[in-house]
Amino acid sequence: MPYTLADLKPGQSAVVSAVGGEDALHRHLLDMGLTPGVKVLLQKTAPMGDPVEIHLRGYALTLRLEDARKITLADEPKA
């Protein structure tokens, strides 16, 4: 069953499988490095749960939960 970036708990990581959103939002998410195949780590959430801070490609990115729900994830491959 697919899950989204908003479903991760702090310390969990996964791989982006698809990026949703409409037009400008979709392009903006891709421009920020959220592309299929990239590994993301949920670093922390704000006290009320929104926004969330993720780490990817060597930098930190903060997203609103509404936007995080548009990022579909897959489990990391087992080594």
PQR file with spaces between the fields and no chain letter, atoms N, CA, C, O and H, PARSE charges and radii, in Angstrom:
ATOM       1  N    MET     1       0.843   -1.190    0.000 -0.4000 1.5000
ATOM       2  CA   MET     1       0.000    0.000    0.000 -0.0000 2.0000
ATOM       3  C    MET     1       0.882    1.245    0.000  0.5500 1.7000
ATOM       4  O    MET     1       1.785    1.358    0.829 -0.5500 1.4000
ATOM       5  N    PRO     2       0.636    2.178   -0.913 -0.5600 1.5000
ATOM       6  CA   PRO     2       1.474    3.368   -0.968  0.2800 2.0000
ATOM       7  C    PRO     2       1.280    4.255    0.266  0.5500 1.7000
ATOM       8  O    PRO     2       0.204    4.300    0.864 -0.5500 1.4000
ATOM       9  N    TYR     3       2.328    4.935    0.614 -0.4000 1.5000
ATOM      10  CA   TYR     3       2.250    5.896    1.711 -0.0000 2.0000
ATOM      11  C    TYR     3       2.993    7.149    1.294  0.5500 1.7000
ATOM      12  O    TYR     3       3.700    7.161    0.287 -0.5500 1.4000
ATOM      13  H    TYR     3       3.201    4.898    0.128  0.4000 1.0000
ATOM      14  N    THR     4       2.825    8.210    2.085 -0.4000 1.5000
ATOM      15  CA   THR     4       3.370    9.502    1.696 -0.0000 2.0000
ATOM      16  C    THR     4       4.386    9.994    2.711  0.5500 1.7000
ATOM      17  O    THR     4       4.564    9.406    3.777 -0.5500 1.4000
ATOM      18  H    THR     4       2.250    8.199    2.903  0.4000 1.0000
ATOM      19  N    LEU     5       5.038   11.071    2.360 -0.4000 1.5000
ATOM      20  CA   LEU     5       6.018   11.705    3.236 -0.0000 2.0000
ATOM      21  C    LEU     5       5.387   12.114    4.560  0.5500 1.7000
ATOM      22  O    LEU     5       6.063   12.117    5.589 -0.5500 1.4000
ATOM      23  H    LEU     5       4.893   11.550    1.494  0.4000 1.0000
ATOM      24  N    ALA     6       4.111   12.458    4.551 -0.4000 1.5000
ATOM      25  CA   ALA     6       3.414   12.863    5.779 -0.0000 2.0000
ATOM      26  C    ALA     6       3.227   11.683    6.738  0.5500 1.7000
ATOM      27  O    ALA     6       2.952   11.895    7.919 -0.5500 1.4000
ATOM      28  H    ALA     6       3.562   12.455    3.716  0.4000 1.0000
ATOM      29  N    ASP     7       3.371   10.444    6.253 -0.4000 1.5000
ATOM      30  CA   ASP     7       3.194    9.256    7.092 -0.0000 2.0000
ATOM      31  C    ASP     7       4.455    8.854    7.856  0.5500 1.7000
ATOM      32  O    ASP     7       4.382    8.057    8.791 -0.5500 1.4000
ATOM      33  H    ASP     7       3.595   10.272    5.294  0.4000 1.0000
ATOM      34  N    LEU     8       5.607    9.396    7.467 -0.4000 1.5000
ATOM      35  CA   LEU     8       6.858    9.034    8.141 -0.0000 2.0000
ATOM      36  C    LEU     8       6.900    9.600    9.553  0.5500 1.7000
ATOM      37  O    LEU     8       6.298   10.632    9.848 -0.5500 1.4000
ATOM      38  H    LEU     8       5.666   10.043    6.707  0.4000 1.0000
ATOM      39  N    LYS     9       7.620    8.904   10.412 -0.4000 1.5000
ATOM      40  CA   LYS     9       7.883    9.354   11.780 -0.0000 2.0000
ATOM      41  C    LYS     9       9.334    9.830   11.839  0.5500 1.7000
ATOM      42  O    LYS     9      10.152    9.391   11.031 -0.5500 1.4000
ATOM      43  H    LYS     9       8.110    8.065   10.173  0.4000 1.0000
ATOM      44  N    PRO    10       9.673   10.722   12.784 -0.5600 1.5000
ATOM      45  CA   PRO    10      11.057   11.190   12.883  0.2800 2.0000
ATOM      46  C    PRO    10      12.046   10.027   12.968  0.5500 1.7000
ATOM      47  O    PRO    10      11.859    9.080   13.732 -0.5500 1.4000
ATOM      48  N    GLY    11      13.095   10.127   12.163 -0.4000 1.5000
ATOM      49  CA   GLY    11      14.124    9.090   12.112 -0.0000 2.0000
ATOM      50  C    GLY    11      13.897    8.060   11.025  0.5500 1.7000
ATOM      51  O    GLY    11      14.806    7.286   10.723 -0.5500 1.4000
ATOM      52  H    GLY    11      13.246   10.896   11.542  0.4000 1.0000
ATOM      53  N    GLN    12      12.718    8.021   10.427 -0.4000 1.5000
ATOM      54  CA   GLN    12      12.433    7.069    9.356 -0.0000 2.0000
ATOM      55  C    GLN    12      12.877    7.636    8.015  0.5500 1.7000
ATOM      56  O    GLN    12      12.854    8.846    7.792 -0.5500 1.4000
ATOM      57  H    GLN    12      11.980    8.650   10.672  0.4000 1.0000
ATOM      58  N    SER    13      13.278    6.734    7.129 -0.4000 1.5000
ATOM      59  CA   SER    13      13.660    7.156    5.784 -0.0000 2.0000
ATOM      60  C    SER    13      12.951    6.273    4.765  0.5500 1.7000
ATOM      61  O    SER    13      12.485    5.179    5.082 -0.5500 1.4000
ATOM      62  H    SER    13      13.296    5.751    7.310  0.4000 1.0000
ATOM      63  N    ALA    14      12.882    6.769    3.547 -0.4000 1.5000
ATOM      64  CA   ALA    14      12.239    6.058    2.443 -0.0000 2.0000
ATOM      65  C    ALA    14      12.752    6.657    1.138  0.5500 1.7000
ATOM      66  O    ALA    14      13.559    7.586    1.132 -0.5500 1.4000
ATOM      67  H    ALA    14      13.261    7.658    3.289  0.4000 1.0000
ATOM      68  N    VAL    15      12.265    6.103    0.043 -0.4000 1.5000
ATOM      69  CA   VAL    15      12.650    6.572   -1.281 -0.0000 2.0000
ATOM      70  C    VAL    15      11.410    7.138   -1.974  0.5500 1.7000
ATOM      71  O    VAL    15      10.337    6.535   -1.936 -0.5500 1.4000
ATOM      72  H    VAL    15      11.609    5.349    0.047  0.4000 1.0000
ATOM      73  N    VAL    16      11.568    8.290   -2.602 -0.4000 1.5000
ATOM      74  CA   VAL    16      10.456    8.913   -3.325 -0.0000 2.0000
ATOM      75  C    VAL    16      10.123    8.057   -4.539  0.5500 1.7000
ATOM      76  O    VAL    16      11.006    7.705   -5.322 -0.5500 1.4000
ATOM      77  H    VAL    16      12.439    8.780   -2.633  0.4000 1.0000
ATOM      78  N    SER    17       8.839    7.722   -4.692 -0.4000 1.5000
ATOM      79  CA   SER    17       8.431    6.949   -5.867 -0.0000 2.0000
ATOM      80  C    SER    17       7.642    7.799   -6.859  0.5500 1.7000
ATOM      81  O    SER    17       7.675    7.530   -8.060 -0.5500 1.4000
ATOM      82  H    SER    17       8.121    8.007   -4.057  0.4000 1.0000
ATOM      83  N    ALA    18       6.936    8.818   -6.378 -0.4000 1.5000
ATOM      84  CA   ALA    18       6.187    9.699   -7.282 -0.0000 2.0000
ATOM      85  C    ALA    18       5.977   11.051   -6.610  0.5500 1.7000
ATOM      86  O    ALA    18       5.911   11.159   -5.386 -0.5500 1.4000
ATOM      87  H    ALA    18       6.910    9.037   -5.403  0.4000 1.0000
ATOM      88  N    VAL    19       5.873   12.078   -7.449 -0.4000 1.5000
ATOM      89  CA   VAL    19       5.641   13.434   -6.971 -0.0000 2.0000
ATOM      90  C    VAL    19       4.339   13.933   -7.581  0.5500 1.7000
ATOM      91  O    VAL    19       4.208   14.021   -8.801 -0.5500 1.4000
ATOM      92  H    VAL    19       5.927   11.991   -8.444  0.4000 1.0000
ATOM      93  N    GLY    20       3.381   14.256   -6.724 -0.4000 1.5000
ATOM      94  CA   GLY    20       2.086   14.748   -7.198 -0.0000 2.0000
ATOM      95  C    GLY    20       2.049   16.263   -7.185  0.5500 1.7000
ATOM      96  O    GLY    20       3.083   16.926   -7.267 -0.5500 1.4000
ATOM      97  H    GLY    20       3.488   14.184   -5.732  0.4000 1.0000
ATOM      98  N    GLY    21       0.860   16.792   -7.083 -0.4000 1.5000
ATOM      99  CA   GLY    21       0.700   18.244   -7.081 -0.0000 2.0000
ATOM     100  C    GLY    21       0.259   18.733   -8.441  0.5500 1.7000
ATOM     101  O    GLY    21       0.405   18.042   -9.450 -0.5500 1.4000
ATOM     102  H    GLY    21       0.021   16.253   -7.016  0.4000 1.0000
ATOM     103  N    GLU    22      -0.269   19.907   -8.451 -0.4000 1.5000
ATOM     104  CA   GLU    22      -0.761   20.513   -9.686 -0.0000 2.0000
ATOM     105  C    GLU    22       0.236   21.529  -10.214  0.5500 1.7000
ATOM     106  O    GLU    22       0.735   22.364   -9.460 -0.5500 1.4000
ATOM     107  H    GLU    22      -0.388   20.468   -7.632  0.4000 1.0000
ATOM     108  N    ASP    23       0.519   21.466  -11.467 -0.4000 1.5000
ATOM     109  CA   ASP    23       1.309   22.427  -12.221 -0.0000 2.0000
ATOM     110  C    ASP    23       2.480   23.048  -11.456  0.5500 1.7000
ATOM     111  O    ASP    23       3.535   22.425  -11.338 -0.5500 1.4000
ATOM     112  H    ASP    23       0.114   20.788  -12.080  0.4000 1.0000
ATOM     113  N    ALA    24       2.305   24.280  -10.928 -0.4000 1.5000
ATOM     114  CA   ALA    24       3.399   25.018  -10.302 -0.0000 2.0000
ATOM     115  C    ALA    24       3.926   24.307   -9.066  0.5500 1.7000
ATOM     116  O    ALA    24       5.137   24.286   -8.846 -0.5500 1.4000
ATOM     117  H    ALA    24       1.447   24.786  -11.023  0.4000 1.0000
ATOM     118  N    LEU    25       3.046   23.722   -8.250 -0.4000 1.5000
ATOM     119  CA   LEU    25       3.494   23.009   -7.064 -0.0000 2.0000
ATOM     120  C    LEU    25       4.324   21.790   -7.455  0.5500 1.7000
ATOM     121  O    LEU    25       5.369   21.531   -6.858 -0.5500 1.4000
ATOM     122  H    LEU    25       2.062   23.739   -8.429  0.4000 1.0000
ATOM     123  N    HIS    26       3.866   21.048   -8.445 -0.4000 1.5000
ATOM     124  CA   HIS    26       4.601   19.877   -8.914 -0.0000 2.0000
ATOM     125  C    HIS    26       6.010   20.277   -9.365  0.5500 1.7000
ATOM     126  O    HIS    26       6.992   19.638   -8.989 -0.5500 1.4000
ATOM     127  H    HIS    26       3.017   21.258   -8.929  0.4000 1.0000
ATOM     128  N    ARG    27       6.100   21.313  -10.155 -0.4000 1.5000
ATOM     129  CA   ARG    27       7.397   21.795  -10.654 -0.0000 2.0000
ATOM     130  C    ARG    27       8.283   22.262   -9.498  0.5500 1.7000
ATOM     131  O    ARG    27       9.487   22.005   -9.494 -0.5500 1.4000
ATOM     132  H    ARG    27       5.302   21.833  -10.461  0.4000 1.0000
ATOM     133  N    HIS    28       7.689   22.947   -8.522 -0.4000 1.5000
ATOM     134  CA   HIS    28       8.431   23.465   -7.377 -0.0000 2.0000
ATOM     135  C    HIS    28       9.005   22.311   -6.540  0.5500 1.7000
ATOM     136  O    HIS    28      10.157   22.371   -6.110 -0.5500 1.4000
ATOM     137  H    HIS    28       6.711   23.156   -8.525  0.4000 1.0000
ATOM     138  N    LEU    29       8.215   21.280   -6.314 -0.4000 1.5000
ATOM     139  CA   LEU    29       8.699   20.122   -5.551 -0.0000 2.0000
ATOM     140  C    LEU    29       9.863   19.448   -6.279  0.5500 1.7000
ATOM     141  O    LEU    29      10.856   19.076   -5.654 -0.5500 1.4000
ATOM     142  H    LEU    29       7.279   21.232   -6.663  0.4000 1.0000
ATOM     143  N    LEU    30       9.742   19.295   -7.584 -0.4000 1.5000
ATOM     144  CA   LEU    30      10.830   18.704   -8.368 -0.0000 2.0000
ATOM     145  C    LEU    30      12.084   19.583   -8.316  0.5500 1.7000
ATOM     146  O    LEU    30      13.197   19.075   -8.183 -0.5500 1.4000
ATOM     147  H    LEU    30       8.936   19.597   -8.092  0.4000 1.0000
ATOM     148  N    ASP    31      11.900   20.891   -8.419 -0.4000 1.5000
ATOM     149  CA   ASP    31      13.031   21.821   -8.377 -0.0000 2.0000
ATOM     150  C    ASP    31      13.760   21.776   -7.038  0.5500 1.7000
ATOM     151  O    ASP    31      14.960   22.040   -6.976 -0.5500 1.4000
ATOM     152  H    ASP    31      10.996   21.304   -8.527  0.4000 1.0000
ATOM     153  N    MET    32      13.042   21.443   -5.967 -0.4000 1.5000
ATOM     154  CA   MET    32      13.652   21.354   -4.641 -0.0000 2.0000
ATOM     155  C    MET    32      14.386   20.030   -4.443  0.5500 1.7000
ATOM     156  O    MET    32      14.946   19.790   -3.374 -0.5500 1.4000
ATOM     157  H    MET    32      12.067   21.228   -6.017  0.4000 1.0000
ATOM     158  N    GLY    33      14.391   19.178   -5.449 -0.4000 1.5000
ATOM     159  CA   GLY    33      15.137   17.931   -5.367 -0.0000 2.0000
ATOM     160  C    GLY    33      14.307   16.716   -5.027  0.5500 1.7000
ATOM     161  O    GLY    33      14.852   15.620   -4.901 -0.5500 1.4000
ATOM     162  H    GLY    33      13.936   19.372   -6.318  0.4000 1.0000
ATOM     163  N    LEU    34      13.010   16.873   -4.875 -0.4000 1.5000
ATOM     164  CA   LEU    34      12.129   15.751   -4.565 -0.0000 2.0000
ATOM     165  C    LEU    34      11.752   15.045   -5.865  0.5500 1.7000
ATOM     166  O    LEU    34      10.666   15.249   -6.406 -0.5500 1.4000
ATOM     167  H    LEU    34      12.566   17.763   -4.977  0.4000 1.0000
ATOM     168  N    THR    35      12.663   14.218   -6.350 -0.4000 1.5000
ATOM     169  CA   THR    35      12.456   13.496   -7.596 -0.0000 2.0000
ATOM     170  C    THR    35      12.395   12.001   -7.310  0.5500 1.7000
ATOM     171  O    THR    35      12.966   11.539   -6.322 -0.5500 1.4000
ATOM     172  H    THR    35      13.545   14.052   -5.910  0.4000 1.0000
ATOM     173  N    PRO    36      11.712   11.240   -8.158 -0.5600 1.5000
ATOM     174  CA   PRO    36      11.649    9.790   -7.943  0.2800 2.0000
ATOM     175  C    PRO    36      13.043    9.180   -7.832  0.5500 1.7000
ATOM     176  O    PRO    36      13.942    9.481   -8.618 -0.5500 1.4000
ATOM     177  N    GLY    37      13.193    8.310   -6.827 -0.4000 1.5000
ATOM     178  CA   GLY    37      14.461    7.622   -6.609 -0.0000 2.0000
ATOM     179  C    GLY    37      15.328    8.236   -5.526  0.5500 1.7000
ATOM     180  O    GLY    37      16.285    7.601   -5.084 -0.5500 1.4000
ATOM     181  H    GLY    37      12.463    8.066   -6.188  0.4000 1.0000
ATOM     182  N    VAL    38      15.027    9.449   -5.083 -0.4000 1.5000
ATOM     183  CA   VAL    38      15.856   10.097   -4.062 -0.0000 2.0000
ATOM     184  C    VAL    38      15.455    9.599   -2.675  0.5500 1.7000
ATOM     185  O    VAL    38      14.273    9.423   -2.379 -0.5500 1.4000
ATOM     186  H    VAL    38      14.250    9.965   -5.442  0.4000 1.0000
ATOM     187  N    LYS    39      16.463    9.375   -1.832 -0.4000 1.5000
ATOM     188  CA   LYS    39      16.223    8.944   -0.447 -0.0000 2.0000
ATOM     189  C    LYS    39      15.946   10.171    0.412  0.5500 1.7000
ATOM     190  O    LYS    39      16.644   11.180    0.316 -0.5500 1.4000
ATOM     191  H    LYS    39      17.423    9.517   -2.072  0.4000 1.0000
ATOM     192  N    VAL    40      14.918   10.074    1.254 -0.4000 1.5000
ATOM     193  CA   VAL    40      14.569   11.158    2.175 -0.0000 2.0000
ATOM     194  C    VAL    40      14.532   10.622    3.603  0.5500 1.7000
ATOM     195  O    VAL    40      14.167    9.470    3.837 -0.5500 1.4000
ATOM     196  H    VAL    40      14.351    9.255    1.333  0.4000 1.0000
ATOM     197  N    LEU    41      14.911   11.464    4.543 -0.4000 1.5000
ATOM     198  CA   LEU    41      14.886   11.130    5.965 -0.0000 2.0000
ATOM     199  C    LEU    41      14.056   12.188    6.669  0.5500 1.7000
ATOM     200  O    LEU    41      14.335   13.381    6.544 -0.5500 1.4000
ATOM     201  H    LEU    41      15.207   12.400    4.353  0.4000 1.0000
ATOM     202  N    LEU    42      13.039   11.764    7.407 -0.4000 1.5000
ATOM     203  CA   LEU    42      12.259   12.719    8.190 -0.0000 2.0000
ATOM     204  C    LEU    42      13.044   13.011    9.455  0.5500 1.7000
ATOM     205  O    LEU    42      13.180   12.149   10.324 -0.5500 1.4000
ATOM     206  H    LEU    42      12.812   10.795    7.508  0.4000 1.0000
ATOM     207  N    GLN    43      13.555   14.220    9.555 -0.4000 1.5000
ATOM     208  CA   GLN    43      14.392   14.607   10.685 -0.0000 2.0000
ATOM     209  C    GLN    43      13.548   14.945   11.902  0.5500 1.7000
ATOM     210  O    GLN    43      13.774   14.417   12.991 -0.5500 1.4000
ATOM     211  H    GLN    43      13.444   14.920    8.850  0.4000 1.0000
ATOM     212  N    LYS    44      12.560   15.842   11.710 -0.4000 1.5000
ATOM     213  CA   LYS    44      11.731   16.238   12.847 -0.0000 2.0000
ATOM     214  C    LYS    44      10.446   16.876   12.362  0.5500 1.7000
ATOM     215  O    LYS    44      10.306   17.256   11.200 -0.5500 1.4000
ATOM     216  H    LYS    44      12.376   16.270   10.825  0.4000 1.0000
ATOM     217  N    THR    45       9.504   16.980   13.307 -0.4000 1.5000
ATOM     218  CA   THR    45       8.242   17.660   13.028 -0.0000 2.0000
ATOM     219  C    THR    45       8.094   18.813   14.017  0.5500 1.7000
ATOM     220  O    THR    45       8.670   18.787   15.104 -0.5500 1.4000
ATOM     221  H    THR    45       9.618   16.671   14.251  0.4000 1.0000
ATOM     222  N    ALA    46       7.333   19.801   13.637 -0.4000 1.5000
ATOM     223  CA   ALA    46       7.047   20.915   14.538 -0.0000 2.0000
ATOM     224  C    ALA    46       6.173   20.405   15.688  0.5500 1.7000
ATOM     225  O    ALA    46       5.542   19.356   15.554 -0.5500 1.4000
ATOM     226  H    ALA    46       6.865   19.822   12.753  0.4000 1.0000
ATOM     227  N    PRO    47       6.125   21.118   16.802 -0.5600 1.5000
ATOM     228  CA   PRO    47       5.341   20.656   17.960  0.2800 2.0000
ATOM     229  C    PRO    47       3.891   20.299   17.647  0.5500 1.7000
ATOM     230  O    PRO    47       3.355   19.367   18.247 -0.5500 1.4000
ATOM     231  N    MET    48       3.253   20.996   16.748 -0.4000 1.5000
ATOM     232  CA   MET    48       1.869   20.684   16.392 -0.0000 2.0000
ATOM     233  C    MET    48       1.788   19.744   15.186  0.5500 1.7000
ATOM     234  O    MET    48       0.697   19.463   14.691 -0.5500 1.4000
ATOM     235  H    MET    48       3.688   21.754   16.261  0.4000 1.0000
ATOM     236  N    GLY    49       2.956   19.251   14.707 -0.4000 1.5000
ATOM     237  CA   GLY    49       2.982   18.291   13.611 -0.0000 2.0000
ATOM     238  C    GLY    49       3.126   18.887   12.227  0.5500 1.7000
ATOM     239  O    GLY    49       3.291   18.147   11.257 -0.5500 1.4000
ATOM     240  H    GLY    49       3.843   19.478   15.110  0.4000 1.0000
ATOM     241  N    ASP    50       3.071   20.189   12.109 -0.4000 1.5000
ATOM     242  CA   ASP    50       3.146   20.832   10.799 -0.0000 2.0000
ATOM     243  C    ASP    50       3.953   22.108   10.945  0.5500 1.7000
ATOM     244  O    ASP    50       3.554   22.959   11.741 -0.5500 1.4000
ATOM     245  H    ASP    50       2.937   20.790   12.897  0.4000 1.0000
ATOM     246  N    PRO    51       5.041   22.306   10.250 -0.5600 1.5000
ATOM     247  CA   PRO    51       5.570   21.547    9.122  0.2800 2.0000
ATOM     248  C    PRO    51       6.502   20.408    9.563  0.5500 1.7000
ATOM     249  O    PRO    51       6.703   20.168   10.754 -0.5500 1.4000
ATOM     250  N    VAL    52       7.060   19.719    8.563 -0.4000 1.5000
ATOM     251  CA   VAL    52       8.026   18.656    8.814 -0.0000 2.0000
ATOM     252  C    VAL    52       9.356   19.039    8.168  0.5500 1.7000
ATOM     253  O    VAL    52       9.393   19.731    7.150 -0.5500 1.4000
ATOM     254  H    VAL    52       6.896   19.914    7.596  0.4000 1.0000
ATOM     255  N    GLU    53      10.443   18.577    8.778 -0.4000 1.5000
ATOM     256  CA   GLU    53      11.775   18.833    8.218 -0.0000 2.0000
ATOM     257  C    GLU    53      12.331   17.515    7.707  0.5500 1.7000
ATOM     258  O    GLU    53      12.432   16.535    8.446 -0.5500 1.4000
ATOM     259  H    GLU    53      10.414   18.015    9.605  0.4000 1.0000
ATOM     260  N    ILE    54      12.692   17.508    6.425 -0.4000 1.5000
ATOM     261  CA   ILE    54      13.289   16.315    5.838 -0.0000 2.0000
ATOM     262  C    ILE    54      14.710   16.627    5.388  0.5500 1.7000
ATOM     263  O    ILE    54      15.058   17.779    5.130 -0.5500 1.4000
ATOM     264  H    ILE    54      12.611   18.303    5.824  0.4000 1.0000
ATOM     265  N    HIS    55      15.516   15.586    5.300 -0.4000 1.5000
ATOM     266  CA   HIS    55      16.871   15.722    4.780 -0.0000 2.0000
ATOM     267  C    HIS    55      16.968   14.903    3.505  0.5500 1.7000
ATOM     268  O    HIS    55      16.561   13.742    3.462 -0.5500 1.4000
ATOM     269  H    HIS    55      15.234   14.650    5.509  0.4000 1.0000
ATOM     270  N    LEU    56      17.512   15.522    2.472 -0.4000 1.5000
ATOM     271  CA   LEU    56      17.723   14.863    1.192 -0.0000 2.0000
ATOM     272  C    LEU    56      18.852   15.554    0.464  0.5500 1.7000
ATOM     273  O    LEU    56      19.051   16.760    0.611 -0.5500 1.4000
ATOM     274  H    LEU    56      17.843   16.465    2.507  0.4000 1.0000
ATOM     275  N    ARG    57      19.576   14.806   -0.307 -0.4000 1.5000
ATOM     276  CA   ARG    57      20.662   15.354   -1.132 -0.0000 2.0000
ATOM     277  C    ARG    57      21.614   16.271   -0.371  0.5500 1.7000
ATOM     278  O    ARG    57      22.164   17.207   -0.951 -0.5500 1.4000
ATOM     279  H    ARG    57      19.414   13.826   -0.426  0.4000 1.0000
ATOM     280  N    GLY    58      21.816   16.013    0.926 -0.4000 1.5000
ATOM     281  CA   GLY    58      22.773   16.781    1.710 -0.0000 2.0000
ATOM     282  C    GLY    58      22.253   18.084    2.282  0.5500 1.7000
ATOM     283  O    GLY    58      23.043   18.877    2.793 -0.5500 1.4000
ATOM     284  H    GLY    58      21.369   15.253    1.398  0.4000 1.0000
ATOM     285  N    TYR    59      20.962   18.335    2.218 -0.4000 1.5000
ATOM     286  CA   TYR    59      20.426   19.558    2.811 -0.0000 2.0000
ATOM     287  C    TYR    59      19.085   19.289    3.494  0.5500 1.7000
ATOM     288  O    TYR    59      18.467   18.244    3.292 -0.5500 1.4000
ATOM     289  H    TYR    59      20.320   17.690    1.803  0.4000 1.0000
ATOM     290  N    ALA    60      18.654   20.248    4.301 -0.4000 1.5000
ATOM     291  CA   ALA    60      17.388   20.145    5.015 -0.0000 2.0000
ATOM     292  C    ALA    60      16.319   20.943    4.269  0.5500 1.7000
ATOM     293  O    ALA    60      16.587   22.019    3.735 -0.5500 1.4000
ATOM     294  H    ALA    60      19.156   21.097    4.465  0.4000 1.0000
ATOM     295  N    LEU    61      15.116   20.398    4.245 -0.4000 1.5000
ATOM     296  CA   LEU    61      13.989   21.036    3.579 -0.0000 2.0000
ATOM     297  C    LEU    61      12.781   20.953    4.496  0.5500 1.7000
ATOM     298  O    LEU    61      12.494   19.893    5.052 -0.5500 1.4000
ATOM     299  H    LEU    61      14.898   19.524    4.679  0.4000 1.0000
ATOM     300  N    THR    62      12.081   22.047    4.657 -0.4000 1.5000
ATOM     301  CA   THR    62      10.880   22.073    5.479 -0.0000 2.0000
ATOM     302  C    THR    62       9.666   22.169    4.564  0.5500 1.7000
ATOM     303  O    THR    62       9.602   23.023    3.680 -0.5500 1.4000
ATOM     304  H    THR    62      12.314   22.908    4.205  0.4000 1.0000
ATOM     305  N    LEU    63       8.702   21.275    4.794 -0.4000 1.5000
ATOM     306  CA   LEU    63       7.482   21.229    3.981 -0.0000 2.0000
ATOM     307  C    LEU    63       6.241   21.251    4.855  0.5500 1.7000
ATOM     308  O    LEU    63       6.246   20.723    5.967 -0.5500 1.4000
ATOM     309  H    LEU    63       8.754   20.581    5.512  0.4000 1.0000
ATOM     310  N    ARG    64       5.190   21.857    4.354 -0.4000 1.5000
ATOM     311  CA   ARG    64       3.891   21.763    5.021 -0.0000 2.0000
ATOM     312  C    ARG    64       3.363   20.347    4.828  0.5500 1.7000
ATOM     313  O    ARG    64       3.677   19.694    3.833 -0.5500 1.4000
ATOM     314  H    ARG    64       5.186   22.286    3.450  0.4000 1.0000
ATOM     315  N    LEU    65       2.563   19.872    5.780 -0.4000 1.5000
ATOM     316  CA   LEU    65       1.987   18.532    5.671 -0.0000 2.0000
ATOM     317  C    LEU    65       1.141   18.390    4.412  0.5500 1.7000
ATOM     318  O    LEU    65       1.134   17.332    3.781 -0.5500 1.4000
ATOM     319  H    LEU    65       2.309   20.402    6.589  0.4000 1.0000
ATOM     320  N    GLU    66       0.440   19.436    4.051 -0.4000 1.5000
ATOM     321  CA   GLU    66      -0.389   19.405    2.841 -0.0000 2.0000
ATOM     322  C    GLU    66       0.456   19.054    1.617  0.5500 1.7000
ATOM     323  O    GLU    66       0.033   18.265    0.772 -0.5500 1.4000
ATOM     324  H    GLU    66       0.446   20.295    4.563  0.4000 1.0000
ATOM     325  N    ASP    67       1.650   19.641    1.525 -0.4000 1.5000
ATOM     326  CA   ASP    67       2.544   19.348    0.406 -0.0000 2.0000
ATOM     327  C    ASP    67       3.211   17.987    0.569  0.5500 1.7000
ATOM     328  O    ASP    67       3.419   17.282   -0.418 -0.5500 1.4000
ATOM     329  H    ASP    67       1.993   20.282    2.212  0.4000 1.0000
ATOM     330  N    ALA    68       3.548   17.609    1.802 -0.4000 1.5000
ATOM     331  CA   ALA    68       4.182   16.315    2.060 -0.0000 2.0000
ATOM     332  C    ALA    68       3.264   15.162    1.656  0.5500 1.7000
ATOM     333  O    ALA    68       3.749   14.093    1.286 -0.5500 1.4000
ATOM     334  H    ALA    68       3.378   18.182    2.604  0.4000 1.0000
ATOM     335  N    ARG    69       1.966   15.360    1.721 -0.4000 1.5000
ATOM     336  CA   ARG    69       1.008   14.311    1.333 -0.0000 2.0000
ATOM     337  C    ARG    69       1.003   14.057   -0.170  0.5500 1.7000
ATOM     338  O    ARG    69       0.437   13.062   -0.623 -0.5500 1.4000
ATOM     339  H    ARG    69       1.572   16.228    2.022  0.4000 1.0000
ATOM     340  N    LYS    70       1.610   14.920   -0.935 -0.4000 1.5000
ATOM     341  CA   LYS    70       1.664   14.758   -2.385 -0.0000 2.0000
ATOM     342  C    LYS    70       2.889   13.963   -2.839  0.5500 1.7000
ATOM     343  O    LYS    70       3.034   13.674   -4.027 -0.5500 1.4000
ATOM     344  H    LYS    70       2.070   15.728   -0.567  0.4000 1.0000
ATOM     345  N    ILE    71       3.771   13.608   -1.896 -0.4000 1.5000
ATOM     346  CA   ILE    71       4.988   12.857   -2.211 -0.0000 2.0000
ATOM     347  C    ILE    71       4.768   11.395   -1.825  0.5500 1.7000
ATOM     348  O    ILE    71       4.706   11.068   -0.639 -0.5500 1.4000
ATOM     349  H    ILE    71       3.653   13.843   -0.931  0.4000 1.0000
ATOM     350  N    THR    72       4.650   10.520   -2.816 -0.4000 1.5000
ATOM     351  CA   THR    72       4.455    9.092   -2.568 -0.0000 2.0000
ATOM     352  C    THR    72       5.806    8.422   -2.374  0.5500 1.7000
ATOM     353  O    THR    72       6.767    8.718   -3.084 -0.5500 1.4000
ATOM     354  H    THR    72       4.700   10.786   -3.779  0.4000 1.0000
ATOM     355  N    LEU    73       5.870    7.513   -1.401 -0.4000 1.5000
ATOM     356  CA   LEU    73       7.133    6.869   -1.037 -0.0000 2.0000
ATOM     357  C    LEU    73       7.085    5.361   -1.244  0.5500 1.7000
ATOM     358  O    LEU    73       6.020    4.752   -1.350 -0.5500 1.4000
ATOM     359  H    LEU    73       5.089    7.273   -0.824  0.4000 1.0000
ATOM     360  N    ALA    74       8.276    4.788   -1.298 -0.4000 1.5000
ATOM     361  CA   ALA    74       8.454    3.341   -1.306 -0.0000 2.0000
ATOM     362  C    ALA    74       9.520    3.020   -0.275  0.5500 1.7000
ATOM     363  O    ALA    74      10.376    3.855    0.017 -0.5500 1.4000
ATOM     364  H    ALA    74       9.141    5.283   -1.212  0.4000 1.0000
ATOM     365  N    ASP    75       9.474    1.816    0.277 -0.4000 1.5000
ATOM     366  CA   ASP    75      10.497    1.408    1.248 -0.0000 2.0000
ATOM     367  C    ASP    75      11.856    1.357    0.573  0.5500 1.7000
ATOM     368  O    ASP    75      11.961    1.099   -0.626 -0.5500 1.4000
ATOM     369  H    ASP    75       8.778    1.138    0.040  0.4000 1.0000
ATOM     370  N    GLU    76      12.896    1.606    1.363 -0.4000 1.5000
ATOM     371  CA   GLU    76      14.258    1.494    0.854 -0.0000 2.0000
ATOM     372  C    GLU    76      14.561    0.043    0.533  0.5500 1.7000
ATOM     373  O    GLU    76      14.109   -0.853    1.246 -0.5500 1.4000
ATOM     374  H    GLU    76      12.810    1.814    2.337  0.4000 1.0000
ATOM     375  N    PRO    77      15.315   -0.204   -0.524 -0.5600 1.5000
ATOM     376  CA   PRO    77      15.690   -1.586   -0.820  0.2800 2.0000
ATOM     377  C    PRO    77      16.557   -2.163    0.307  0.5500 1.7000
ATOM     378  O    PRO    77      17.403   -1.462    0.862 -0.5500 1.4000
ATOM     379  N    LYS    78      16.351   -3.404    0.633 -0.4000 1.5000
ATOM     380  CA   LYS    78      17.149   -4.068    1.674 -0.0000 2.0000
ATOM     381  C    LYS    78      18.530   -4.394    1.112  0.5500 1.7000
ATOM     382  O    LYS    78      18.663   -4.890   -0.007 -0.5500 1.4000
ATOM     383  H    LYS    78      15.663   -3.974    0.183  0.4000 1.0000
ATOM     384  N    ALA    79      19.548   -4.106    1.910 -0.4000 1.5000
ATOM     385  CA   ALA    79      20.928   -4.360    1.466 -0.0000 2.0000
ATOM     386  C    ALA    79      21.328   -5.799    1.705  0.5500 1.7000
ATOM     387  O    ALA    79      22.454   -6.186    1.392 -0.5500 1.4000
ATOM     388  H    ALA    79      19.441   -3.704    2.818  0.4000 1.0000
